[in-house]
Amino acid sequence: MMYGAVLTAALSLLYSIINISRYQSLRERERNSRTFQQEVEAADAITDDARAAAAYLKLGATLPEVQLRILQRQWHSALALLKSVQMCRYNAALEQDVPVYNARLKEHLDAMLDRCSSTLTGGGELRPEVMWQLYNVAASARLLKAFVMLDEEKNADKVQGVIRDALSDYKAAIDAVDKTGAAAMDKNIPRWNFELLNSEQYVKKIEAVKTDLEKNQALKENLETLIPEMGGYAPGEPIETKIKK
C-alpha cells in the first residue's frame, strides 16, 4: 500500500513538473513572439528605407513576411538610385558618374532578385497574400534591370529575355493574388503592370529593336515609363482601361 502511494505521489509530482515546464515554455515563446512583433513594428516605423532594411535584417528572421518588407524597402532604394542615374545623365558635370550608379543599381537589383528567389523557393509556408507581392517585386526588379542592361550593353536580345521573365513573374503574381481576398485595387496592381508591359504597342517596339542606336534609345525611354512606382503601379495607364469621355 505504502509503495503504491509513494509511486502515485511521484507520478503526480512528475506530471506537475512537466506541466510547469510546458507552461514556462509557452510563456517564453509568447514573450519572444511579442518582442519580435514589437521589433518588426519599430522597423516599420523607420522612414529611411536603408535603415529600415538594415533593421529587418538585424532581426535575423527568414519569415516570408519579413523578407517581403526588406524587398519593399529595397525597391524604394532602387528607385532612388534610378533617380540618381537620371540626374547624372542630364547634368554634364556628373555624366561620368552614370556607369558608377548603373553598376550600383544592377548589383542592388541582383541582390533583390536573389532574395525573391530564395523566399519563393524556400520550402516554407507561403501565403498567397505574400506570394503575389514577392512575384510583383521580382517582375519590377527585372524590368528595371532590363532598363539598366539596355543603357549599358545596348543588347536588345538580352533585354528581351529579361522582359519575358518579368512577364512570367507578373503572370504568377496575378495567379497568386486571385487566390486572396484582397481588394480590387490590390488585385489590379500586377494586372496593370502585366498589361502595360505586354500590350501590343510595346511588344512590337521591343521586337523591332536590333542594333540601331535611335531604336535602342526609344526602347529605353519606353522601359523607363513602364517601371512601377512606389505603390506597384506603372506611371502609365493600359489602353483598355481608359475612360472615353
N, C-alpha and C positions, 0 to 999 in steps of 0.2 A: 504493500500500500504506500509506504513512505517513498519507495523508489519511483512508483508511478506519479506521485505528487511532485517529486523533485523534477522528473522528466517533463511533466506538464508545465511547471514553472519555468524551466529552462527554455522550452519551446516558445512559451509566451514572451519571455524576455528577448529571445532571438527575433521573433516576429515584430516586436516593438522596435528593436534596433533597426531592422530592415525598413520598416515604415518611416522611422525618423530619418534614416539615410535618404530614402526616396523623397521625402518632403523637403529636406535640405537641398537635394539636387534640383528639384523643381523650382525651389525659391531662387537658387543660384542662376538657373537658366532664365528664369523670369527677370531677374535683376540684370543679367547680361544683355538680354533682349531689349530691355528698357533703356539701358545705357547706349546700346548700339543705335537704337532708334533716335535717341537724343543727339548722338554724334552725326547721324545722317541729316537730321533736321538742321543742325548747326551748319553743316556743309551746304545744304540747300539755300541757307540764308546769305551765303557769301556772294557778293555781286561780281567780284572779279573772277572770270572764268578759269584762268590758270590756277589761282589759289584754290578755287572750289575743286577743280580736278585733282589737285595735289592732296586736298583734304579727304576726298573719296578714296584715293589710292592708299592713303595712310591707314585707312580702316582695314586694309588687307582682306577685304571680303570679295569672294568670287560670285556673289549673288548676281543674277542677270539684271535685277533692278538697279543695283549699284553700278554695274558696268554700263548700263544704258545712260545713267546720269553722267558718268565720265564722258561717254561719247557725245552726248548733247552739248556738254561744255566744250569739248574739243572741236565740235563743229562750229561753235561760235568763234573759237580761236582761229579756225581755218578761214572763216570769212574775214576776220580781222587781218590775217596775213594776205588774203587776196586784195584787200583794200590797200595794203602797203605796196603790193606789186603794181596796182593801178596808179597809185600816187607817184611811184618811181618812174613808171613808163611815161607819164605826162609831164615830168619835170626833168629838163635836160641835165641839170646838175646831179640828179640822182639816178639817171638812166642806167649807169654802170652797175647799180645795186640790184637790178631786176633779176639776174641769174642767181644771186645770193638768196633773195626772198623766194624765188621759184624752187630752189633746192630745199630750202627750209620747209616750204609748203608741201612739196612732194613727200618729204620724209615724214611730216606730220600726218599726211593722208594715208601713207603706207602703214603707219602705226595704228591709225584708226581702223583700217580695213583688217589688220591682223586681230585687233580686239573684237571687231564684229564677228569675224570667222570663228575665233576661239569660243566666243559666247554662244553663238548659234549651234556649234557642233560640240559643245562641252559635255553633253550627255545628261545634264541635269534637267529638272522640270522647267519648262519654258512656257509661260502663259502666252496665249495669242496677243494679249494686250501689250506685252513686252516685245514679242516676236516681230510684229508688223513694224514697230518703231525701229528695231535693230536693222531690218531689211531696208527701211526707208533711209536711214542714216548711211548704210553701206552704199546704196544706189547713189545718193547725193555725193558721197565722197568719191565714188568712181567718176561721176560726171565732172566734178571739179578737177580730178586727176587727169581726165581726158583733155581738159582745157589747158592745164599746165604742160602736158606732153606735146600738145599741138604748138604751144608757144615756144617750147624748147627744141623739139625734134623735127617739127614740120612733117610728121609722118602720119598721113591721114589713115593709112591701113591699120596701124596700131591703135589709133584713136577710135576707129570703128569697132574694133574688138572690145575695147573698154566700154564703149557706149552700149554694145549688145549685152554685156554683163550687167550694166546699170539697169537696162530694161528688164532683165530677168529678175533682178532684185526688187524692182518696183512691182513687178507682177506677183512675186512672192509676198510682198507687203500687202497687196490687195487681197490675196487669198487669206492671209492671216487676219487682217482687220475685219473681214467679213464674218469671221468666227467669234467676234466680240460683240458686246452690246454697246459699242462706242457710239457717240453722237454722229449724226450725218456729216457734220463738218470735219470730224476726225477721219471718217471713212473716205472723204473726198481727197484728203491730202495725198496719199500715194496714187490715187486715180488721176488727179490733176497733173502731178509730176509725170506719170506714165504717158498720158495723152499728149502733153506738150512735147515730150521727147520723141514720141512715136508718131506724131502727126505727119501726114504725107509731105507737108511743106519742108520739114527739117530732114526727113529721111532722104528726100530727093537731093537736097543740098549736100548731105554727107556723102551720098553715093557719087555725086558729081565731082567731088574733090579728088584731085590726083596730086600734082606737084606744083601747080600754078600758085604763086605767092598771093595773088589777089583773092583767089578762091579760098586759100587757107585762112587769110585774114577774115573773110566773110564768115567762114565756119567758126572761127574763134570768137567772133562777136556774137554769133548765134548761141554758142555754148555758154558764153558769159551771161546772156539773157536768161538761159534756162536754169542756171544754178539756183537752187532753192534758198529762200531767205531763212531767218531765224525760226519761223513757225513751221517750216517744211514746205510752204507753198512757193512755187516759182513765181517770179515777178509778173510774167505774162498771164494771159487767160486763154484756155482752149477755145478754138474757133467755135466748137459745137455748143459752148455754154454762153456765148454772147447773147445778150438780150436785144432783140430788134425793137427799135422804137417806132 
